Amino acid sequence: MEIPFAESWKIKMVEPIKKTTRAEREMYMKEAHNNIFQLRAEHVYIDLLTDSGTGAMSDRQWSAMMLGDESYAGATSFFKMKEMINKITGFEYVLPTHQGRAAENVLFSCLIREGDFVPGNSHFDTTKGHIESRKAFAVDCTIDEAQNTQLEIPFKGNVDCKKLEKFLAENSERVPFIIITITNNTAGGQPVSMKNLREVKAIAKRYHKPVLFDSARFAENSYFIKIREEGYQDKSIKEICKEMFTYADGMTMSAKKDAQVNMGGFIATNIQDWYEAAKVKTIIYEGYITYGGLNGRDMNAIAVGLDENTEFENLETRIKQVEYLAKKLDEYGIPYQRPYGGHAIFVDAGKVLSKVPKEEFPAQTLTVELYLEAGIRGCEIGYILADRDPVTRENRFGGLDLLRLAIPRRTYTNNHMDVVAAALKNVYDRRDTISRGMKIVWEAPIMRHFTVKLERL
Ligand code: F0G
């Protein structure tokens, strides 16, 4: 008999979770104005809101926490983190920040001016927010295939090099840098191939533009390169990471994802001018340059987390769980962004709730339905998240409208995934009875999804 696949870890500490009744959930959701960010976490049974800072640390990470050096300047913890980043990425200069968006804030304060354009592949919302709040523009050059959720191609996060080159040919003087998000979260946790990274770097070179990686899930990207791209099967994850980063001049990092910690981030680069400028902004916004808003113990945990998560077994365990949930949804015929990505399943809400008009936010409606069904909290990555166009103030209905089920690292078992799949199947089975969605009754001018208030129609 073939020995089945199992996790590359065992559980040493547990946290109880509680079920609620449907009547309770209806009350909680009403109080939350149909916005899952407004729910109390204790009212959630299985929390797939995000994989950001929600994972379990290893015993090695916890023991490293005890050795944290809390010196204000020059702590050993900073150097442990810096040396690990140097080793994995090849970037020499490192600045800690309290999380990923803080790294964006620091670096973009130095690089982006009003009226600039920043081309890339489906900028994440904080990235877009940090571009647009500086009165600059995020230009999406993702491949068109990413819009078709049912199309199965291995690297759906790729940059469309033709779109990028055309944009640069016409607007090069207003482009401070090109940004590539690995993996491409907004398009469905989809990876970017090594070939694509190499091609973008070559184009950037021709136009004398630096390339920045938004690297939140760079290790998952390396895993997909190893298993999906020709020529990388025999390379280690660390070797693949090293090559990937040779196609970038710098990175911003949310350590809450692939560094497997609950809080943290950093900037790393080989451009000395970026580093010198960002140092000043780090001190203003984050803290001194060897802690940048982090405790010494946090930096120790990041160092170990990065090391562990650039090993194949750890990544394989994680992504096999995403695959497990994907296969369940296949069994039930529930449409999601194919193939499954690195950190989440993105259910195609437009296809599930096809009777709900897009003006009534199908993905938000599905998100609320799933919570009411079984206390599972997913997250809308769709028309609410897309915000309004900064110029016309119209809702942006051009992209995908998805319900994201993000899986925290090393946190839930496949039994929890069975519950998620069954609850979603129940909603799917009664999809034809849901014909109305939601209307917005209050929203913030930017990044509205965190605080938006909605009413059921
Ligand atoms: N870039 C990407 C690709 C992200 O997914 C995130 C965060 C950030 C940057 C910002 O990092 O949260 O540390 O400030 N994504 C989380 C998510 C919030 O749920 O996908 P942060």
Residues whose N, C-alpha, C, O or C-beta is under 5 A from the ligand:
A	BS01	F0G	L49 T50 D51 S52 Q99 G100 R101 A102 F124 T126 T181 T183 N185 D214 A216 S254 K256 G264
